[in-house]
């Protein structure tokens, strides 16, 4: 079991909060994994999880993925999600 870190209000350029401190990039601890989903990006990069799911309105997934050396994908607006995703997160279909 693992816990990821997010910045306060989930809108900062790096994953830092007063409770858990600063999340570091798994490849270089002097660098940041990015903001919003940076904790999840760091966990995915360090093989702590095989797959991560999140929302991306302004680069919240793509930027941490880029900084950690993984792949983040934002589907085209209006396209349908297939499989179990449709049942798990129906609110994403409205974006």
C-alpha positions as CSV (number, residue, x, y, z in Angstrom):
1,X,0.0,0.0,0.0
2,X,1.3,3.4,-0.9
3,X,0.2,7.0,-0.4
4,X,0.9,9.7,-3.0
5,X,1.4,13.4,-2.5
6,X,-0.5,16.3,-4.0
7,X,0.1,20.0,-3.6
8,X,-2.4,22.1,-1.6
9,X,-5.4,22.9,-3.9
10,X,-3.8,20.6,-6.5
11,X,-2.7,23.6,-8.6
12,X,1.0,24.2,-7.9
13,X,4.0,23.6,-10.1
14,X,5.4,21.0,-7.7
15,X,4.0,18.5,-5.4
16,X,4.6,20.1,-2.0
17,X,2.3,20.4,1.0
18,X,2.8,21.1,4.7
19,X,1.7,17.6,5.8
20,X,4.0,15.4,3.6
21,X,6.6,17.9,2.4
22,X,8.1,17.9,-1.1
23,X,7.8,14.9,-3.5
24,X,11.0,14.3,-5.3
25,X,11.7,12.8,-8.8
26,X,12.6,9.1,-8.5
27,X,15.5,9.6,-11.0
28,X,17.0,12.7,-9.4
29,X,16.1,13.8,-5.9
30,X,17.2,17.4,-6.6
31,X,14.4,17.6,-9.2
32,X,10.6,17.8,-8.9
33,X,8.1,15.3,-10.5
34,X,5.8,18.2,-11.3
35,X,2.7,19.5,-9.7
36,X,-0.9,18.3,-9.3
37,X,-0.4,14.6,-10.1
38,X,3.4,14.6,-9.3
39,X,3.1,12.2,-6.5
40,X,1.3,9.7,-8.7
41,X,3.8,10.3,-11.5
42,X,6.7,9.6,-9.1
43,X,4.9,6.4,-7.9
44,X,4.4,5.2,-11.4
45,X,8.0,5.9,-12.4
46,X,9.4,4.0,-9.5
47,X,7.2,1.0,-10.4
48,X,5.0,1.4,-7.3
49,X,1.9,0.9,-9.5
50,X,1.4,-0.5,-13.0
51,X,-1.1,2.1,-14.2
52,X,-2.4,5.5,-13.0
53,X,-5.7,7.2,-13.8
54,X,-6.5,10.8,-13.3
55,X,-7.9,14.0,-14.8
56,X,-6.0,16.4,-17.0
57,X,-7.4,19.9,-17.6
58,X,-4.2,22.0,-17.8
59,X,-1.4,19.4,-18.0
60,X,-2.0,17.8,-14.6
61,X,-1.1,14.4,-15.9
62,X,1.1,15.2,-19.0
63,X,3.5,17.5,-17.2
64,X,4.4,15.1,-14.3
65,X,4.6,12.2,-16.8
66,X,7.1,14.2,-18.9
67,X,9.2,15.2,-15.9
68,X,9.3,11.6,-14.7
69,X,10.0,10.1,-18.1
70,X,6.7,8.2,-18.5
71,X,3.7,8.7,-20.8
72,X,0.7,10.7,-20.0
73,X,-2.3,10.8,-22.3
74,X,-5.2,13.2,-22.5
75,X,-8.0,11.8,-24.6
76,X,-9.8,14.1,-27.1
77,X,-12.7,15.9,-25.7
78,X,-16.1,14.3,-26.5
79,X,-14.6,10.8,-27.1
80,X,-16.1,7.9,-25.2
81,X,-14.0,5.9,-22.7
82,X,-14.4,2.2,-23.1
83,X,-14.5,-0.7,-20.7
84,X,-14.8,-0.3,-17.0
85,X,-13.7,3.3,-17.1
86,X,-17.2,4.4,-18.2
87,X,-18.8,2.9,-15.1
88,X,-16.1,4.0,-12.7
89,X,-15.8,7.7,-13.5
90,X,-18.8,8.9,-15.5
91,X,-18.1,12.5,-14.5
92,X,-15.1,12.6,-16.8
93,X,-17.3,12.2,-19.9
94,X,-18.8,15.6,-19.3
95,X,-15.5,17.4,-19.8
